[in-house]
Amino acid sequence: VQLQASGGGLVQAGGFLRLSCAASKRASSNYFMGWFRQAPGKERDFVAGIRWSGGSTYYPDSVKGRFTISRDNAKNTVYLQMNSLKPEDTAVYYCAAVRDPIGNYVYTGVGEYGYWGQGTQVTVSS
């Protein structure tokens, strides 16, 4: 699976952006898709996840209520809608995929994912 992330940019605080992650082949029902972000000098952190089969979504408290992850089966694409952006959301955002054969585990660790996109920069000005 190859992943292509896009949609980053510069936005003012309180604004919104939608990131896209296009997969090179169909992420079948046994994949889990995640979005991560990494600010300069910090670790890469999980910000959203979606189970391709069934569409269940997962978020850490830091973005819950502001970020929404979704998928489009026909386009093999996962989206991250980011609203009410804050300067602390500034980071490079990465999409990632992992095989999910069991279907009841939430993958939040960087090391759990086998496929990564190239990252897209999001900058939120104050």
C-alpha positions as CSV (number, residue, x, y, z in Angstrom):
1,V,0.0,0.0,0.0
2,Q,1.3,3.4,-0.9
3,L,-0.1,6.5,0.7
4,Q,-0.2,10.1,-0.6
5,A,-1.1,12.8,1.9
6,S,-2.1,16.3,0.8
7,G,-4.1,19.3,1.9
8,G,-1.8,21.0,4.3
9,G,-1.2,24.7,4.3
10,L,-1.1,27.9,6.3
11,V,-4.3,28.9,8.2
12,Q,-5.2,31.4,11.0
13,A,-6.2,30.2,14.4
14,G,-9.8,29.2,14.5
15,G,-9.7,28.2,10.8
16,F,-10.0,24.8,9.2
17,L,-8.3,22.5,6.8
18,R,-9.1,19.1,5.3
19,L,-6.3,16.7,4.7
20,S,-6.5,13.8,2.3
21,C,-4.7,10.5,2.2
22,A,-5.0,8.5,-1.1
23,A,-4.1,4.9,-1.0
24,S,-2.5,3.2,-4.1
25,K,-4.7,0.2,-3.9
26,R,-7.9,-0.6,-2.2
27,A,-7.4,-0.6,1.6
28,S,-9.6,-3.7,2.1
29,S,-11.8,-4.3,5.0
30,N,-8.9,-5.5,7.2
31,Y,-7.0,-2.2,7.4
32,F,-6.9,0.4,10.1
33,M,-6.0,4.0,8.9
34,G,-4.4,6.5,11.2
35,W,-3.3,10.2,11.1
36,F,-0.3,11.3,13.1
37,R,1.5,14.6,13.6
38,Q,5.0,15.6,14.5
39,A,6.0,19.1,15.6
40,P,9.7,20.2,15.5
41,G,11.6,18.5,18.3
42,K,8.7,16.4,19.4
43,E,7.6,12.8,18.9
44,R,5.1,11.7,16.3
45,D,1.7,11.5,17.9
46,F,-1.6,9.8,17.0
47,V,-4.4,12.2,16.3
48,A,-7.1,10.1,14.6
49,G,-7.9,6.6,13.5
50,I,-10.5,4.8,11.5
51,R,-11.3,1.1,11.0
52,W,-11.9,0.7,7.3
53,S,-14.4,-2.0,7.9
54,G,-17.4,-0.4,9.7
55,G,-15.9,3.1,9.9
56,S,-15.4,3.2,13.7
57,T,-13.3,6.3,14.6
58,Y,-10.9,7.1,17.5
59,Y,-9.3,10.3,18.7
60,P,-7.1,11.4,21.6
61,D,-8.6,14.0,24.0
62,S,-6.3,16.7,22.5
63,V,-8.3,16.8,19.2
64,K,-11.7,15.2,20.1
65,G,-14.5,17.4,19.0
66,R,-12.3,19.4,16.6
67,F,-11.0,16.7,14.2
68,T,-13.0,14.3,12.2
69,I,-11.6,11.3,10.3
70,S,-13.6,9.7,7.5
71,R,-13.1,7.5,4.5
72,D,-14.4,7.2,1.0
73,N,-14.4,3.6,-0.2
74,A,-14.9,4.5,-3.8
75,K,-11.9,6.8,-3.9
76,N,-9.7,4.7,-1.6
77,T,-9.2,7.9,0.4
78,V,-9.2,8.9,4.0
79,Y,-9.8,12.4,5.2
80,L,-9.0,14.4,8.3
81,Q,-11.2,17.4,8.7
82,M,-9.6,19.8,11.2
83,N,-11.7,22.6,12.7
84,S,-11.1,25.3,15.3
85,L,-7.4,25.0,14.6
86,K,-4.9,26.2,17.2
87,P,-1.2,27.3,16.9
88,E,-0.3,24.1,18.8
89,D,-1.8,22.0,16.0
90,T,1.1,23.2,13.8
91,A,3.0,20.1,12.7
92,V,3.8,17.8,9.8
93,Y,0.8,15.5,9.4
94,Y,1.2,11.9,8.3
95,C,-1.3,9.2,7.3
96,A,-0.5,5.6,7.9
97,A,-2.0,2.2,7.5
98,V,-1.8,-1.1,9.3
99,R,-3.4,-4.5,8.6
100,D,-6.2,-5.1,11.0
101,P,-7.0,-8.8,10.9
102,I,-8.7,-8.9,14.3
103,G,-10.9,-5.8,14.1
104,N,-11.1,-4.8,17.7
105,Y,-7.8,-3.2,18.5
106,V,-7.0,0.6,18.2
107,Y,-3.6,1.2,16.8
108,T,-2.1,4.4,18.3
109,G,1.6,3.6,18.2
110,V,4.0,4.7,15.5
111,G,5.7,1.3,15.5
112,E,2.4,-0.5,14.9
113,Y,2.0,0.9,11.4
114,G,3.6,-0.6,8.3
115,Y,2.7,1.9,5.7
116,W,3.3,5.7,5.8
117,G,2.6,8.7,3.6
118,Q,5.1,11.4,3.0
119,G,3.6,14.0,5.3
120,T,2.0,17.4,4.8
121,Q,2.8,20.6,6.6
122,V,0.1,22.3,8.6
123,T,0.9,25.7,10.0
124,V,-1.6,27.6,12.2
125,S,-0.8,31.3,12.9
126,S,-2.0,33.1,16.0
